[in-house]
């Protein structure tokens, strides 16, 4: 996550990425997350080198979720440069 935002160092949102990105906050047990996963994988392939696609497991990366104002398990955040 430090590639786009250092949530441990910064209190306010500041995009630090070099390319636009999509961040998928997911949980393994979440039905909508499972539906979205193949779409994001295809986008990642189709736009390789143009955007970054990151996946954040909400069960194990709670600090990152708090840094992104996370509210629900099915959450996608889109950032641009």
HELIX and SHEET records of a PDB file:
HELIX    1   1 UNK A   31  UNK A   46  1                                  16    
HELIX    2   2 UNK A   62  UNK A   67  1                                   6    
SHEET    1   A 3 UNK A  51  UNK A  57  0                                        
SHEET    2   A 3 UNK A  20  UNK A  26  1                                        
SHEET    3   A 3 UNK A  75  UNK A  79 -1                                        
END                                                                             
